[in-house]
Amino acid sequence: MIRTLSHIATIAGFQWLGAALAQHFSIPLPGVILGMLLFLIFLMLAGEKRSAPVRNTGKQLIKLLPLWFIPAGAGIVAYSHVLAEYGWQLVFVLLVATFIPFVTALWIAGGRRDPET
C-alpha cells in the first residue's frame, strides 16, 4: 500500500514539476502535459527494472478509471428530465463549444506556418 502511494506521489510530483516549470518559464504548453513528458523521459531513462513498479501502479489506476465516470452517469440519470427538455440545445452547445476552439487552434497554427513552405 505504501509503495503504491509513493508511486502515485511520483506521478503527481511529475505533474506538479511540469506545471511549475511551465509557469516559471512561461512555456506555452499545459503544465500537466509537460509533466507527463518529463515522466515519460524518466521512465525511458530509468530502464525496465526500475520503472516496472511505477508502471504496475499506473496499470492499477487505469483499471479504476471507469469509477471517474460514475458521477457523470449519476448526474445524467438524476437530471434526465432536463436532458429530455433541453437535450437538443445541450448537444448544440457542446458541438459549438468543441468546434470553435478547434477552428481557432487551426487558424492560429496556420498563421504560424512558414510562408516559404
Buried (B, 14 or more C-beta within 10 A) or exposed (E): EEEBEEBBEBBEBBBBBBBEBBEEEEEEEEBBBBBBEBBEEBBEEEEEEEBEBBEEBBEEEEEEEEEEEEEEEEEEEEEEEEEEEEEEEEEEEEEEEEEEEEEEEEEEEEEEEEEEE
